[in-house]
Amino acid sequence: CGHKLSWAKMLFDVDGIGVEIQEPAVRWAQRHSAGKFCHGDGRNLTWLPEATFDHVVSYASIYHLEKDEQCSVGIQLVRKLKIGGRAF
């Protein structure tokens, strides 16, 4: 948790929010990485406002979900995008 947001900040001046289920990883990222990190289950993103982000990125997390959960999370991520936003 945290490496990709640090890279995004360094390379593209992107401010990001990371969601991580493992609390020790969140604490590490809060101390050592750029961005804001939240302890939470990425399968439920209802607490994030819709149409808020220019980009959403899921790095190596959807892979670990069951197929039905992958679809649900993908839909949630797209809903968080502003019009014209991009998902990676």
ABEGO torsion letter per residue (X at the ends): XGAAAAAAAAAAGBBBBBBBABAAAAAAAAAABBEBBBBBBAABAAABBBGABABBBBBGAAAABBAAAAAAAAAAAAAABBBGBBBX
